[in-house]
Amino acid sequence: MTGNLDLSAGSVRGQISPEFQELERPEGELHLRFYISSIDYQEFALSATGIREVIASPPDRITPIPNASPLLLGTINLRGRVIWVADLGQLLGESTSLNTERAEIPVIAVEDQDTTLGLAVDQIVGMGWINLETVQAAANVSQTIAPFLRGEWLLDEKTQQYIRLLDRTAILHSERWTA
């Protein structure tokens, strides 16, 4: 069966199910949500803008580099490009290292201009829309995390559970990499 489908504005809207109509006009900004267990298993998020890709890397694919910063787990080959992989929890001030004794380590490859860095985390939650108008200044955070936060978003009012929004540019250009 062939035919011409008119995709002009409004002509197909009545044929699209309600759940897909909601996807057409999301509120806010798309974020990747993830956990860092060394920080009381808190949930964090990074804006999808600037995330090159998310991979699950076997620990033996991350090559340790001698005399490198303790924040860095090593390097990986990401589609022909060698990039550093950092323990995001340690960068944010935690003394406990990421558990690398498992089959795969989630790595979020973030980029800004010509700089790409892999951020190793404990668990990827998924993608979600966060309305930036409802993001508030982060409260009760340590001085080691504060420079990397854009704010926090209330996920559950009953439990007072927040998602902390990280600033990838601040992470990529941090002076902590040279310390």
C-alpha positions, -999 to +999 in steps of 0.1 A: +000+000+000+014+033-010+002+068-005+011+103+003+014+113+039+010+150+046+034+158+075+025+195+076+018+210+110-014+197+125-023+172+098-010+142+118-016+154+153-050+137+157-035+104+146-007+104+172-014+087+205-014+111+236+019+097+251+038+106+219+021+140+218+037+147+252+071+139+238+067+166+211+067+194+237+089+185+266+095+210+294+130+218+304+163+202+293+172+166+287+196+152+313+213+119+319+207+107+355+232+085+374+243+074+409+276+078+427+275+053+456+305+068+474+285+100+479+257+083+500+243+069+468+231+103+457+216+109+423+233+133+399+225+145+364+244+160+335+228+179+306+226+158+275+241+187+256+278+179+257+276+142+264+293+125+235+282+090+245+277+066+274+295+033+274+298+003+297+335-005+298+350-037+311+376-027+337+404-044+317+397-020+288+407+010+311+445+012+309+461+025+341+487+052+336+516+053+361+522+085+381+488+100+369+465+118+393+447+095+417+414+109+403+421+092+370+414+055+365+433+054+332+426+057+295+403+041+270+400+040+233+368+057+223+362+051+186+398+056+177+404+084+202+423+078+235+406+096+264+411+098+301+386+081+324+381+098+358+365+086+390+337+112+393+331+104+430+367+112+438+367+144+418+337+155+438+357+150+470+350+114+481+379+094+495+364+061+486+374+049+451+349+036+425+344-001+427+361-015+396+356-052+407+327-058+384+319-068+348+314-033+334+319+003+346+295+029+333+315+058+316+299+090+305+321+107+278+316+144+281+331+170+258+336+208+255+353+222+225+383+198+218+384+183+253+368+149+260+368+131+293+352+099+305+335+101+339+331+067+356+300+064+378+283+036+397+250+033+379+232+050+350+195+057+358+185+069+324+174+101+305+149+125+318+136+160+313+143+185+340+125+218+341+153+243+348+129+269+361+123+247+391+161+241+398+172+257+430+205+266+446+221+235+462+219+234+499+240+215+524+267+205+501+304+202+508+329+227+495+344+200+473+312+195+454+299+231+453+321+243+424+307+216+401+270+221+408+245+240+387+218+235+414+194+208+425+160+196+414+134+182+438+126+147+427+103+136+455+088+161+479+078+135+505+113+120+509+130+153+501+151+135+475+170+158+451+189+153+419+220+174+418+228+189+385+265+190+376+282+215+354+303+195+328+323+226+318+334+231+354+343+195+357+363+195+324+382+226+332+388+220+370+422+228+385+418+195+405+432+176+375+466+192+379+468+188+417 
